[in-house]
Amino acid sequence: MGVVKDVLLVVVGLAVVIKGADHLLDGAVFLSRRLRVPELLVGLTVVAFGTSLPELVINVLASFRGEAGITVGNIVGSNVANILLILGITALVSPLKSHALILKRELPANLLLVLLLVTLVLLPSSGGLLISRTEGLILLLFFAIYLYLTIFRSKGEGMEVEGVDGTVPKALLRVFGGSVALAFGSEWALDGAVSFAHHLGISEVFVGLFVLAVGTSLPELVTSTLAALRGNPYIALGNVSGSNIFNVAMILGLSALINPISLPRRAVFDVLFLLFATFLFLLFALTGGGKLLGRRRGMVFLSLYALYLFLSIQMEASGGGSPFLALREVLLHLL
């Protein structure tokens, strides 16, 4: 009976997530057209914040409970999944075209933020690996500057579309309702998937690194995929870029401000892998011509995400050993 309940929870949760993403996208597209702002900007702000709601609630509550140690792993793992897994799948559904805002501002801002995070993680501290309240304030300041520049420098860049049905308050209600549905639906699907995995005897390591990692990125995954299918690729692109900045600058900064975050040893590997993924995304954007991410590069992203998961599992299985030793084992098996 427990297994049936778990499966039902997953099915219902996924249905709620998909419906929530549908309402969130409808409201976001309407706002983009009615308020004359680019779809990319709506993806960077409204959609990104809405899909990051589960991470915000989970990590802030964890900080209040003094369990902030799970915050960095959750956020960094989610950001790696956003770039490699979600953009990889989105590119397979509909190749992503380049955009001036992405090249000039968003990707450089993402790279700068990850470099800041790497610096904060590697800074020597008497308490070991630690993100202090002061460093949390620095991240929040970065977020405030980013939000100001994103909103006020993009005014009037979009084009109003005549004959759009509905009102702004109704669209905002759909965005809010869709965001709430994403939060609850993803939690139900995640709880059901974790419980189902335990019933099948799947290892804790696999549950933690795959089920939880994909589960916390479920709102971004469903929303970005639906956006690509519906012909709104810039919303999908803005969703990932904005979510990654929101996760690190806002959620991690706020969590550290509530309670300083003590980092596990493997956090260094995670943030360095996030830096690599972000740099690769920027490199692809600069060398792709008019196409930001095609299907072949989408497959590269998915392959790298599989490698990240494999290395993570090897590290956890060896008690947090070196990722380089894990990579060496992979190469030996391939050769």
Protein Blocks (a to p, Z undefined) as FASTA:
>chain_A
ZZmmmmmmmmmmmmmmmmmmmmmmmmmmmmmmmnopafklmmmmmmmmmmmmmmmmmmmm
mmmnopammmmmmmmmmmmmmmmmmmmmmmmmoccdddfklmmmmmmmmmmmmmmmmmmm
mpccfklpaddfklmmmmmmmmmmmmmmmmmmmgokaccdehiacdfklmmmmmmmmmmm
mmmmmmmmmmmmmmmmmmnopafklmmmmmmmmmmmmmmmmmmmmmmmnopaklmmmmmm
mmmmmmmmmmmmmmmmmpccdddfklmmmmmmmmmmmmmmmmmmmmnojalbafklmmmm
mmmmmmmmmmmmmmmmnnopafklmmmmmmmmmZZ
